[in-house]
Amino acid sequence: MDSTNNNVKAFQSLSPDSIKELLDIKYALDQSTIVAITDHTGKITYANQKFCDISKYSREELIGRDHRILNSGYHSKSFFKNMWKTIGKGDIWTGDIKNKAKDGTYYWVKTTIVPFLNEEGKPYQYISIRQDITDLKKLEEQLLFNAYHDSLTGLPNRHYFNEEVGAWLNQKKKTDQMALIFFDIDRFKYITDTLGHSVGDRFLKSISKRLAIHLKGIGNVYRFEGDQFSIVVKNKDISEVMDIIRKVKVLLKKPFLFHKESYSFSASFGVSLSPQDGQDIETLVKKADFAMYRAKEKGNNSIQFFTSETHEVLSKNMKMETALRQAIQKEEFLLYYQPLVDLQKRKMVGVEALIRWNHPTEGIIPPSEFIPLAEETGLIVPITEWVLKTACEQIAKWHEKGLPPIYVAVNLSPFLFESNRFMDSLQRIIKEGKLDPKYIELEITESMMQDPKSAIPLLEKLKSLGVSLSIDDFGTGYSSLASLKRFTMDTLKIDRSFIDELFQDDGVIVKAILTMASHLGLNVIAEGIETKEQLQFLTKHTCPIGQGYLFSRPLPGNELEQLLRNPEYFSNI
């Protein structure tokens, strides 16, 4: 250590001419070294050629100037203050500096500054010896950027979010407020399953670009994972937060073009607020996530702020989801069957299979209480597979017993078609089952008809299996009657709401549907028949098939079998 200090002192005691001579000899051999000498005020008195090359300045432009000519603005004032404090005491300073060249480009140099002292021990000049580390710094910056940014969209990622928001929360004032907005794109998986993951990635890039541009200076946008994003808004009141969410909705609704086709999106939003909902990241994220899933339950394009009620509902749903998964494993489900009756002959021609959950402690749970959760969690796929397999096996057994050859109708959730697995399972169940597919009718919702481009190939694929197709709750959606010609449908099911109001409008809508279906060669089922007056009206206007409590409630298989054994049961109604 003593020898090193002695060498430094010896070097510092050399005259300027001796130093330049030594440097010229040493650095002539080392072309990568950048050398400059300055006087005690910081004015440059010497610059080697490498300094000129990297800075893009000539010697004449450098001599007499100070290093502020190279200031990039990257470093703080305190950075240079500490540097001058060190060398002003006669100590050697080392560090990395980002400089700006004459042409506006930036470069990094690893710098050592050696002060030379006069007889009084005060610096009278400084030698700076630098190495070009620009490529290394670029690599470091890229690695750092990659660590804190999403590789697909370039948005700050969850890691960046945790550090940035965590630091803000730790340093915020008592009066500071923050809103954490979580949202994900509604039914985005349907896009990726239909158009492919590469197309989904293109949409995510476009969405991210819009968010980054239009929310700049308003809120910080992060991509968490998949189609889930977060926006951090600071010191805004609730009305301003709502305005930002509405702005995001508009950005998503504005068409995105792909192969000359336009697509638009909606999203479900969950919001937690600091300090009222929490003052740490983990709590705020958890509550915003809770609120977002509560918004999804309310329906697409919904907004939900976190409340204690939200937490209670979601905790209940989490418990139900766990129980539902166990129910699938243990097959705790039951199938009930509701008769479909030929209104002219008054004979049962089919049944609709309706699932019930036989919970070990809660008893029979209707589908309205667990199917929405099953759709949201993806459990709808194994549940529907069980319904199809069980229903087909039951109908086949009745046929084998010589009972009337009825068909079975099974309702298909639109969420099923977001999974390729379901189509494969459906094909396997029909192929391996003993029931002729002509005795299977699959009910789809009218909402699927809103996107003919994706629906038509799907319906054609279903029809190729040999099954029949019906539109459930017809008349309540947004499909045009003309579009029915484009779909390979067999049956329309008139929604029960039209049957309930049959005599309020003289049955105009029901008569119109019956007439239109007759011209298109479609079968019709009227749902929700509860009175003889409704039955008489429908019979008079030649409605082919009816379903409702007037005929029978949904029944377990053994009770439905008794009705099958009594073909004249409905003739007296």
Secondary structure, DSSP 4 states (H G I P E B T S, - for coil): -HHHHHHHHHHHTS-HHHHHHHHHHHHHS-TTEEEEEEETTS-EEEE-HHHHHHH---HHHHTT--GGGGB-S-S-HHHHHHHHHHHHTT--EEEEEEEE-TTS-EEEEEEEEEEEE-TTS-EEEEEEEEEE-HHHHHHHHHHHHHHHB-TTT-SB-HHHHHHHHHHHHHH--TT--EEEEEEEETTHHHHHHHH-HHHHHHHHHHHHHHHHHHTTTT-EEEEEETTEEEEEEES--HHHHHHHHHHHHHHHHS-EEETTEEE---EEEEEEEETTT-SSHHHHHHHHHHHHHHHHHH-TT-EEE--HHHHHHHHHHHHHHHHHHHHHHHT-EEEEEEEEEETTTTEEEEEEEEEEEEETTTEEE-GGGTHHHHHHHTTHHHHHHHHHHHHHHHHHHHHHTT----EEEEE--GGGGG-HHHHHHHHHHHHHSSS-GGGEEEEEEGGGGG-HHHHHHHHHHHHTTT-EEEEEEETSSS--GGGGGGS---EEEE-HHHHHTTTTTTTHHHHHHHHHHHHHT-EEEE----SHHHHHHHHHTT--EE-STTT---EEHHHHHHHHT-TTGGGG-
